Amino acid sequence: MSAFYGLTELSCQNVKMRNKTSILIIILTSLLSLPAISLAVTVEGMAENVKNISLKVGIAAVVVFWVATGVLFLSAQGSPEKVSTAKKALFMAIAGTVIIIIAATAISFVSSALGV
């Protein structure tokens, strides 16, 4: 196997897949935000619409990750490799949930601090 920055070929494929997924989520959020941006009368209304859509997409993604993690645990059937993969997915689902909670809290905090 060839190494790319110390990663095996399989790890490189995983990184590329994550990058593609991240780009897809950004594009999806942007496309969903376009109608909200065009229908907003003020800049504050536009920011509020984008915030609401972004949080909804993020929450939906986290729910999908939790369901996928559950399926991974159920399909592991005691196999150490599959359980290890499911544990990694669990930690990523937890991290995603924490990121969404922090983002929602930060948006709330900044909005209240600016009086918007």
C-alpha positions as CSV (number, residue, x, y, z in Angstrom):
1,M,0.0,0.0,0.0
2,S,1.2,3.4,-0.8
3,A,1.4,6.0,1.9
4,F,0.1,9.6,1.6
5,Y,1.1,11.8,4.5
6,G,1.4,8.7,6.7
7,L,-2.0,7.4,5.8
8,T,-2.8,4.1,4.1
9,E,-4.7,4.0,0.9
10,L,-7.9,3.0,2.7
11,S,-7.5,5.9,5.1
12,C,-7.0,8.3,2.1
13,Q,-10.2,7.0,0.6
14,N,-12.0,7.6,3.9
15,V,-10.6,11.2,4.1
16,K,-11.7,11.8,0.5
17,M,-15.2,10.5,1.2
18,R,-15.5,12.8,4.3
19,N,-14.4,15.7,2.2
20,K,-17.0,14.9,-0.4
21,T,-19.7,14.5,2.3
22,S,-18.7,17.8,3.9
23,I,-18.8,19.6,0.5
24,L,-22.2,18.0,-0.2
25,I,-23.6,19.2,3.1
26,I,-22.3,22.8,2.5
27,I,-23.8,22.8,-1.0
28,L,-27.1,21.4,0.3
29,T,-27.3,24.0,3.0
30,S,-26.5,26.8,0.5
31,L,-29.2,25.6,-1.9
32,L,-31.8,25.4,0.9
33,S,-30.8,28.9,2.0
34,L,-31.3,30.6,-1.4
35,P,-35.1,30.9,-1.1
36,A,-34.8,32.2,2.5
37,I,-32.2,34.8,1.4
38,S,-34.3,36.0,-1.5
39,L,-37.5,36.3,0.5
40,A,-35.9,38.2,3.4
41,V,-36.7,41.9,3.5
42,T,-33.9,42.9,5.8
43,V,-30.3,41.7,6.5
44,E,-31.5,40.5,9.9
45,G,-34.3,38.5,8.4
46,M,-31.9,37.0,5.9
47,A,-29.5,36.0,8.7
48,E,-32.3,34.6,10.7
49,N,-33.6,32.5,7.8
50,V,-30.1,31.1,7.0
51,K,-29.6,30.3,10.7
52,N,-32.8,28.4,10.9
53,I,-32.2,26.4,7.8
54,S,-28.5,25.6,8.7
55,L,-29.6,24.4,12.2
56,K,-32.3,22.2,10.7
57,V,-29.9,20.6,8.2
58,G,-27.3,20.1,11.0
59,I,-29.9,18.5,13.3
60,A,-31.1,16.2,10.5
61,A,-27.5,15.2,9.8
62,V,-26.9,14.4,13.4
63,V,-30.1,12.3,13.6
64,V,-28.9,10.4,10.5
65,F,-25.5,9.8,12.2
66,W,-27.1,8.5,15.3
67,V,-29.3,6.1,13.4
68,A,-26.3,4.9,11.3
69,T,-24.3,4.4,14.6
70,G,-27.2,2.3,16.0
71,V,-27.3,0.2,12.8
72,L,-23.5,-0.3,13.0
73,F,-23.7,-1.5,16.6
74,L,-26.6,-3.9,15.8
75,S,-24.8,-5.3,12.8
76,A,-21.5,-5.8,14.6
77,Q,-22.7,-9.0,16.3
78,G,-19.6,-9.1,18.6
79,S,-17.0,-8.8,15.8
80,P,-14.2,-6.7,17.3
81,E,-13.5,-4.9,14.0
82,K,-17.1,-3.9,13.5
83,V,-17.5,-2.9,17.2
84,S,-14.5,-0.7,16.8
85,T,-16.0,0.9,13.7
86,A,-19.3,1.4,15.6
87,K,-17.4,3.0,18.5
88,K,-15.7,5.5,16.2
89,A,-19.1,6.3,14.6
90,L,-20.5,6.8,18.1
91,F,-17.8,9.3,19.1
92,M,-18.3,11.1,15.8
93,A,-22.1,11.3,16.4
94,I,-21.5,12.6,19.9
95,A,-19.0,15.2,18.5
96,G,-21.6,16.3,15.8
97,T,-24.3,16.6,18.5
98,V,-22.0,18.7,20.7
99,I,-21.0,20.9,17.7
100,I,-24.7,21.6,16.8
101,I,-25.5,22.4,20.5
102,I,-22.5,24.8,20.7
103,A,-23.4,26.4,17.4
104,A,-27.0,27.0,18.5
105,T,-25.9,28.3,21.8
106,A,-23.4,30.6,20.2
107,I,-25.9,32.0,17.7
108,S,-28.4,32.6,20.6
109,F,-25.7,34.3,22.7
110,V,-24.5,36.6,19.9
111,S,-28.1,37.4,18.9
112,S,-29.0,38.4,22.4
113,A,-25.8,40.3,22.9
114,L,-26.4,42.3,19.7
115,G,-30.1,42.8,20.5
116,V,-31.3,41.2,17.3
